Amino acid sequence: MISRRHICSGIAVAGAVAALPRLASAESCQTRTRANPHGLSPAQAIDALRRGNDRFLAGTTQNCDLIAQVEATAGGQAPFAAVLGCMDSRVPPELVFDQKIGDIFDIRIAGNFADTAIIGSMEFATVVSGATAIVVLGHSGCGAVRGAIDHVELGNLTQTLSHIQPAVDAVAPEGGSSSDAVLVQEVAEVNVGMAVAGLHNQSPLMAGLVAEGKLMIVGAMHDIATGKVTFLQG
């Protein structure tokens, strides 16, 4: 005889099984390597990131064997995109775009600005390694942007925040306060736009790829309250 206890236990087990992460298909888990390059156009690369964020938001992220990815990429890599993001712990690009080991180059710095070192790194990602898309990823409630608005001075952080000051001056030439959430968001978006322009204007190599249709450089904003990434262009 099947008791109520057996039924409840069965329901609990079924629920636990349903809650387990679903294994992704072998095709979706295929690692990008020198032997298996990505072959994505700039538009396709951006679309892959959009779809990855859609999966992230829907809770249907790919569940692949990480150690298998480590082993597959040991002999070389072929990422399809590069992301210049903020160091904020709530905005990890591989997670919010649902990408695997070997899929994207990930450069992170407070305020996601593009200085000479970062531009050079992006030239490596694109000109040398073949990534066809760059996303400059800002986010809501950015602490670096708030610090720049409030003219924070603290050790080497003072120099770091100076890279964001042009965006602050463009939005609020007469000054403002980081308590103004609308101002913080607007400065963050302008700062993203300036980084995108810097990658274009300060690198003839990447500008050439863009002109040839081999590279797309776009800006995007991540909402830390929802996880949604909104592309500002592209």
N, C-alpha and C positions, 0 to 999 in steps of 0.2 A: 504494500500500500504506500502511495506517495503522500507524505505528510506536508503540512504547510511549511515546516522547517526546510524540507528538501526543495520545495518550490522557491522559497526565498533565497536559499543558497544558490540555486541554479540561476536565478535572476541576478544575484550579486556577481557570480562568475561571468555571466554574459556581459554585464556592464563593465567589468574589469577588462575583458577581452576587447570590447568595443573602444575602450579608452586608450588601448595601446596604440602607439604611433604606427601608421600604416607604412609598410615598406614601399619605397618608390620603385618604379620599373627599372630594369637594367639600362634601358635607353636614357632615361632621365638622370641616372646616376653615372653615366659615362663621363669619365674625367677628361678634361682638355689638356693635352700634352703636345709636345713637338710632333709626335707621331700621329696625334689626333687633334690637329688644330681646329679652332672654332669656326672659321669660314663665315662669320656673320658680317653683314653690312652694318654701317653705323646705325641705321634705322632699326634693324633687327636686334642689334645689341641693346639699344635703349628699350625696345619692346620687351626684351628678355628680363630687364630689370623691372619694368612696370609689372609684368606678369608675376615676377617673384614677389613683389610687394603685395600684389593681390592675394597670392597664396598665404603670405605671412598674415594678412588681415583676416583671411577666411579660416585660418587654423589648419590649412592643408599643406604645410611645408613638406619638402622632400625629406625622406628619412633614408639616408644612404650610409654605407659603411665608411666611416671616417678613416680607419686604418687602411682600407683598400685604396682610398684616395691618396693617402700619404705615400703608399708604395707605388702607385701609378705615376705620381708626379715627381718621384725621386730623380728621374733622369732628365727632367726638363718641364717647362711650363708654357702655356699658351693662353693666358687670360684674354677674354674678349672685351673687357672694360676696365677702367680705372676710376676710383672714387676718391675725391678730395673731401674729407669730412672733418667735422669737429671731433675733439677727443672725448666729448661727453659720453659717459658710460651707458647712457640710454639710447645711443644711436650707433650700434655696431652694424656697419654696412652689410657684411656677409649674412647677418640675421634678418635685417629689415628688407633686404632684397632676396632672401632665401637662395643664396648661392653656395656653391661647394668649394672645397679646397682646390685652388688652381683656376678658379673662374674670374676673379677680379683682383687687380692691384688695389691696395687700400692704404691711402696716406691720410693720417689724422693729426691735426694740430688745433689747439684752441683758437677758435674763430675761423677755421677753414679758409685762410687767406693763401695767396700764391706768391711766395717770394722766389728768389733765384734758385735756391736748392730744390724747392718743390717743383718749379717749372722744369728743371733739369731731370728730376725723377719722372715727371710725366712724359718727357721726351724719350726716356728709356722705355716707359710703358708702351708708348705708341710707335715711335719711329723704329726703335730696336726690336721690341717684342710683339708688335702688331695689334695691340688693343685698338679697337675702332670707335670707342666711345669714352668720353670723360664726363663724369657727373660731379659737379661741385655741390655738395650736400650740406646745406645749413639746417638749422632746426629752431623750433619755437623755444622761448625762454632761455636763450643762450647766455650762459654766464660770462663768456668772454665779451660778448656784445654789451652786456650790462656794465661790465667793468670799464669798457671803452667809453660808454656814455657818461659814466660817473668819474672819468679821468682817474681811475685807480692807478696808484704808483706803488709797486712792490717788487723790489729786486729786478731780476731779468724779465719778470712779467710786464714791466713797464714798456720795454721794447716790443714785446710780443703784441700787446694791445695797441701799440702805435700803428700797426698794420691795418687795424680796423677803423682808425680815426677818420680816414677819408670818407667812409660810409656814414659815420656819425655827422661829419661836417656837411655832407650832401643833404642829409635828411633834416638835421636840426642845427643849422649854422649859429643859432642864438643859444644853443644849449638845451638840455632837457634832463629828465631823471629816469633812472632804470625802473622806477616804480610804475612808469607809464608802459603798460603791456603793448599797446598799439605801436608806440615808438620803437620799442625793442624789436617787435616783429618786422617793422618797416626797415629798420637799420639792418637787421639780419638778411633780409631779402636783397637790399641794395648791396650789401657786402658780398653776397653770392654773385650778383651780377658783375661786380668789379673784379672778382676772382676769375670769372669766366672770360671777361675782357682781357685780363692780364695774361691768361694762358694763350689767348689769340695773339695779342699785340706784342708780347715780349718773347715770342718763339716763332721765328720765321719757319722753322722746321715743321711745327704743328700747323701753322697758318697755311703752309703749302699743302699739307694733307687735307685740311678742311676744304681748300679751294679745289682739290682734285676729287672731292666727294668720298675720301677714304677715312675721314674722321669727323665725328660730331662732338662738340663740347657744349653741354647744357647745364643749367642750374636747376636745383630742386630744393624743396623744403620738407623736412620731416616734422610731423606733429607729435611731440612727446606724450601727448594725452591720448592719442588714438593709434599711433604707429603708422599712420598713412603718410606716404610720400607724394607730394604734389610737384610735378615738373613745371617749371616756370617757363620753359620754352622747349622746342624740339619735339 
